[in-house]
Amino acid sequence: MKGRRSWLAAMGLCTAGGFAAQAQPMPQDGTTGIAVPATVQRPANRLRRGPPPRQDGQGFDGADSAAGAADTLGQTATPPTLPPGTYNLGNGLSFLLNYTGQGAINPVGGIRQGSAWAGQLFFGIDADLNRLAGIDGGSLHIAVTNRHGRSLANDYIGNNTSVQEIFGGGQTTRLTLFSYQQKLFDNRLDIEVGRLVANIAFLNSPIYCNFQTNSACGNPTFVFKTSNFTFWPVASWGAHAKAWLTDTVFFHAGAYEVNPLHQQPGDNGLDFSTKGATGAIVPFELGYSTTFANDLLPRNYGVGGWYDASDYADPVRDVRGGVSVLTGLPSATRFGRSGVYARFDQMVWRPDPTAPQGLTLFGVAMAGTSGRLIEDYFLEIGALQTGTFPGRPFDTVGFVVNTQKFSPLGLANITFAQNALNLNRSIPTQQIMMELNYGIQVTPAIRLTPNLQYIINPDQTRFPFRTRNIPDAFVVGAKLSVDLFTLAGLAKGPGSP
């Protein structure tokens, strides 16, 4: 993933897979006094075989370590162009300890006004098995999370897409990641197996989690509304393989167990059986990706999709063919859904070719191709500027807006419920969500991102018998992330001496 491995190597934090490396000389930026890695000064003339060095960071090729998983999900105190503050023991083991919290209030709109706080404590371990056991290209990744708190969307706004992406997957402690990774053929083939989640490897970019809205972070929400795409922190058995066809073109495919039992409240991720599994989801992507090492304006383009070969609940019909919202009977079980997408991010402005600061545009388009789906399509566009004012090279400003187009099936329960109440009113077919934020690098260990969010036509799919549309909601939020090893002086962070 672009723009990170060079930073990791320069800061002496990790190499491929997020592990320890020898520190490299770092020239100083005369305008800010901040160290700038030599590896981003100009495109490199690489003599080595294989793709340019990748790392957990900005890009479409997926997270490469436990620390990278946290980073790409916005659960570190660093902007997208820098690595997380990992504690490196110097023997092939590195650790990340982070707390991320998100607060939100809706002074206007929603079903009623209120406030909510949700948070997560994250602990990750990355083990370089080449250094520890002589297994060339092998690595082990472990992550444990504790989630807690409440959701403003659930409790007050009433829509089905959260304004606090850190909420969800069970407010409990669980084993979230336990995997073995093997790189082969001079890093051209990357295979990972174990207890995994699809959304840290596919349809992901750390740009998305610069935002707090769950409509964009950690993945475009459409994939979760129209498939059983597995998500952090609910792990299941899975595997994926990524092949670099050239230095910039890759093909990526995976398969992940779908098991609703793992999503039950109180599940701790320690049940490794496949009891309760209903099938698997198979995502895939063909991508083009460059980094600061080989492109003055790094870019990522991808097209892909998924086939959800698992059971799902029919959005309208019950087990007897009636309308479940009226009969109260369990939903009928269906099998098989699919979808496609195209996405991009492109740095369009970089005032200093020796530094990673600049403006990046990004976008996503998604649509369903089979199955009984509650949404027809999803569109998103956004921008992220890294480096804002003189002396603020690690601050960011971002804006994103997306729309979810509900299908007739997605609105059918509301229509049936309204008819049962002898009501005839217009039901909005699109939910539009947007966010404007400013990321403040308070210290190398602490990042604070106040944000403003607005929801047009909050969907009422959870409240089909509500007699009025849910009013548009204005949300004031703030995201706080603390890298605890950096805070304790055991790791480096943005602007560290």
N, C-alpha and C positions, 0 to 999 in steps of 0.2 A: 504494500500500500504506500502511496507516495508521500515523500517529504518527511518520513520519520526515521528510517533506519540510519540515515546520515546523521541525524541529530543524536540518536542513541549512541552511535559509535563515537561521535565527537564528545559527548558528555560522559563517556566511559560507563554507560549503563547496560547496554546489551548489543548483541549481534543478531543474526537471523534467528527468529524464534524468541527474541526477547531476553537474551542472556548476556553475561558479562563480556565486555570487550576492552581492549586497551584504549585509553584516552588518546585523542588526537589533538594537535595544536589548534587553537581557536583564535583567529584574529579578532580584534575589537572593532565594533561599529563606532566610528568616531562621533556620530550624532547622538547616540543613546547611551554609549558606554556598556551595551549589552554584548556578550560574546556571540559571535556569528560563526557557525560551522563552515570550515573551508569547503566542505563537500557540496554546498549549495551555491558556490560562487559562479559556476558556469557548467554547461553540459560536459559530462565526462566522456573522453575517448576511451571506452572500455575495451581492453584486450582480452578479458576473461570470457569464457563461454557462459552461456546461460543468461537468464534475465537479469536486469539490474537488481542490486540488493533491495529486498522488500522488507517491510516491518509492519508492526501494528500501527496503523495510522490512516491518513487520508488516502482512500483508494477503494476500488471495487473488489479486490481479491480476497477480502475477508480478514478477520482477526487471526493473529499468528501466535497468540499466547494467552494465558489467563489475564496478564496485565493488558494485553491488547484488546481482549474482550471487554474489559472495563472501560478502556479508553474509547473504543469505538461506540460504546453505549453511553458515553458522556459521564462516566462515573469516575473521573479523575479531575484533578484541579489544574488541567492544562488545556490550552486552546488546540485546535486540530493540527497545527503545524509542529507541535512538540510532543515528546514522549511522556508517559506518566512517571511519577517519582517512585521508582522501584529501588528497594534495598538489596544491593548486590553483595553476597557473601564472598564473592571472588573465587568460588570453587565450582561454579556451574549452577548454583541455586540463587534465585532472586525472588523477592516477595513484594507484594503491593498490599497496602492497608489503606482503605479509603472510606470516608463517610460522605454520603450525598443526601441532602434533604431538599424538599421542594414545598414551598408554601404557596397558597393561592386563596384569594377572596373574590367574590363576585358582588360588588356594590350595586350593580345594575343587571337585571335580567335573570334568567333561569326560573325555576319553580319558586324558589325563595332565596334570600340572601344568606350568606354564611362564609365560613373560612375552614380550611383544612390544611394539615401538614402530613406529609408522607416522607419516609426516609429509608435508607439502606446502608448497612455496614457491610463492606466487602473485604474479603481476605483471599489473596491469590498466591499460588506458588507455581513457578516455572523452573523446570529442571532440565539442564542440558546434559543428556545422557552420553554424549561424546566425551565430555569432560569428567563425568561421574563414573561411567561404566565402559567407555570405549566404544559405544554404539554410534557410528558415524551417521549424522543426520537425524538422530533420534531425540525426542524430547517428551516430557511429561508435563501435563497442565492440570492444576487443581484449583477450584474456586469454591468458596463457601460464602453464602449471603444470609443476611438477616434483614427482612423487610418489615416495616411497621408503619402505622399511621392510618389516615383516612383519605378518601377521595372526594374532592369538591364536586366533580361531575356526578358521582353516585349519590351523594348526600343532598346536594343543593341545586345544581343546574338541571339534572335529570336526563341529559343526553348519554349516548353510549360510547363516547370517545373522551378519554380523560384529558384534563389540562395539566396533569402531573404524571409524566411518564414513569416515574419511579414507583408508582403504585401498581400492584397487580402480581399475579402468580402466587398468591398466598402470602399473607402477612405473617411470616414465620421464618425460622432458620432452616436452611436446607443446603445439601450438597448440590451445587449448580453446574459444576464442570469437573469431569474426571476423564482425561483422554490421553491417548498416545499418538504422537505425530512422527511421521517418517518422511524425510526429504531424500529424493533419489535423483540420479542422472544430473549431477551438478545443479541441484535445486530446481530442475525443470519440472519435476513431478512432486507434488506435496499431498500426502495422504494422512488423514486423521480419523481415528476410530475411538469409540468409548461412549461415555455419558455426555451427550452434547445437546445443543439447541441449534435449530436452523438459522435463527435470526442474527447470530454473530458472524456467520460465514456468508450468508446470502442476503441480497437486498439491503445491504448495510453500508453506511459511510459515516465516519465521525462528524462530518458536516451536519448530518441530520440531527445528531444529539447535541449540537450547539443550542438546540431549542428545547423547551420544556413541554410543549404540547405533544401528546401521544399520537396525534394525527401524522406527525413527521418523525418523531423519535420514539424508539430506536429504529423502526422501519415504517415505510408508508402503510397506514392502517388497513388499507384495502385487503392486503394479503391475509390478515387475521380475521376479517369479516367474511371472507369468501372461501376459506380453507382451514385445515387443521395445521397450519404452519406452526412449528414448535417455537417457543419463545422463552427468553430469559425471564426468570430463573428456573423454569420447569424443565429439567433435563430428562432425556430418555435415550435409549440406545440409538446410535446413529453412526454414519460414516460419510466422508466426502473426499473427493480427489480433485486437485487443481493441476492442470497441465499447461505449462507455458509453451505455446506453439512457436512463438518468436520472442524476442526480448520485450515486446510490448503487448502481445496478443495472448490471451489465455482462454481455456475452456474449463468450466467448473461445474461439477455435478455431485449430488449427494442423495442419501436416503435416510430418513429419520422415522423411528417408531412413533406412531400416534397412540397414546394411552391416556384416556380421560381420567383414570384413577390417580395419575400423578398430579392432577390439577385440583384434587380434593383439599379442603382446608386441613392444615396440620401435616400434610405430606412433607417428609424431610429429605426426600431424594435418595434414601438409603435402600429402598426396595428395588433390587436389580432384576427382579423377575419380569417376565413379559405378560403376566396375568393381567387381563383387562385390555390388552392391545386390540385395536380395531383395524389396523392396517399401517400404512406408511405414507409419508409425503416425499415426493421426489422433485427437488428444485434443480434448476440448471441455468447457466448463464455463459454467453460468449462475450468477452470484454476486451477493451483496448485501454491500457493504463500506462501512464508515464509518471516519472518522479522528478524531483529537483536534480537528480543526478544525470538525467538525459533529456531534459526539456526545460526551457526557460519559463514556459507557462504550462505547468503540469495539467493533465486532463484525464478524464475517465469517461468512457462510453460503454454502455452495456445493453444487451437485449437478452431476454430470458423468459422463464416461465416456471410453471410447476404442474405436476399432476398429483392430486390428492387421492390416493388409493386407499381410502378409509371411510368408515361410517360417519354420518352426520345427521343431525336432527332436521327434519323437513321444516322450513320456516313457517308453513301455514297448516298443513294437513296433520290430523292425528292418526292413530293406529287403525282407526275404522274408516278413514277417508273423510271425516268431518273437519270442521274448522276448530283447531285446538284451542284458540283463544275464547271460543264460545262454549265448547264442550267440557273443557278442563281435563281432557284425556291426554295421555303422553303423546308426544310428537311421533310421527312415523319415522322410521330409520331409512335413510338413503345412503347410496354408496357412489363415490367418485365425483370429483370436481376438478376443474383446471382453469388456468389463467395465464396471461402473458403480460410482459412489461417492456418498456424501454426507458432508460434513464441516462443522465449525464451529469458531470460537473466539469467546469472549465475555468481555470484561472484566466482572467481577461486583462488584469492590470497588476504589474509588479514593479513598483518604482525603483527598487534596488535589486539588481540581478544577483547580488551576493547574499541576500536575506530572503526569508520565506514569507514576509509580509506582502499582502496584496488582496485583490478582490476576486472572489470566485462566484460564478453563477452556477445554479444547479436546477434540475427538473426531473420529474417522474411522470410517466403515463402508464396506467394499468387498466386491464379489462378482463372480465371473465370470458371463458370460452365454452364451458360445459358445466352442468349441474344446476340445481335450483338455488340460485344466488340472490342475496338480499341487496346487492349493489351491482350496477351496470359497469361503472368505470370510476376511476380516481385520477385527478390531475393535480400536479403540484409544481410550483415555481418559487425560487428563492435566491437570496444573495447573502454572502458572508464576507465581510471585510475584516482581515486580521491586521492589527496595527492601526490605531485611530488618530491619536494626537501626539505631538512631540513628547518623547519620554514615556509613551504608553505603547511599546511595540507588541505586547502580548494581549492587550485588550481587543475585543471584537465587537462588531455591531452586525446584527443579522435581521433579516426579514424573510418570512415564509408565508405563503397562502396556498391552501389546497381546497378542493371540493370533492365531496363524496356524493355520487349520483345514485340514489336509491332506486331499485328496480320495482316494478309492480308487485312482485312477490314480497319485497321488503316492506312495502306499505300496505299489503293486503290485510294484515291483522288490524291495523288502525281503521281501515275502511270498513271491515266487518263489524268492529266494535262501535264505530260511529253510527252505522246503519242500525245496529241493535238499540242504540239510544235515540233513534229517529232524528239524527243530526245529519246535516248536509253542509259541509264546509270544505274549504280548500286545504289540502294537505301538502306542505312543501315537499319537493322531491330531491332537493339538494341541501346538504349541510356544508357551509363554507366556514373554515376555521383559519385564522391568521394569527401571527405573533411577530412582534417587534421587540428586540432585546438588546442589551448592552452587557457584554461580559467583562468584568473588572478583575484583573489579576492583582488581588489585594496584597499578597505576599507570594513567594515561590510555592508555598504550600496551600494557599487559600484562594479560591475563585468564587466570586459572587456574580450572579447573572439576574438582575431585575428584568422583568418582562411585562409587556402588555399584550393581552390576548382578546380576540373578539370572535364570537361565534354567531353566525347568521343562520337562522332556522335550526336551532338545536333540535335534533331528531327526538321524537317521542315514542320510539319503538318499544321502550320499556314500559310505557304508560299508554297503551292503546285506547283506554276508556277515558282519558283526559278530554274534557269538553272544549278546551282552548289550546291553540298552539303555544308551545313554550316560548316566552319572549327571548329575543336576541340577548346574548349575555356578554358583558364586559368583565374581563378578569384581570386582576393585578396579581402578578406572581413574582417569586424570587427563588432562585436555585443556588444552594450553597454546597460547595464540594471542597473537602479537606483531604489532602494526601498526608496521612498521619506519620509515615516514615520521614517525609520531607519536613514536616513540622517538628519532628524530634531531632533533625539534623543528620539523619542516617541516609538520606537520599537527596538528589538534586532536583530543583524545580525551575520554572521560568524565571530568569534573572538571578539565579543563585551565583554567588561569587565563585 
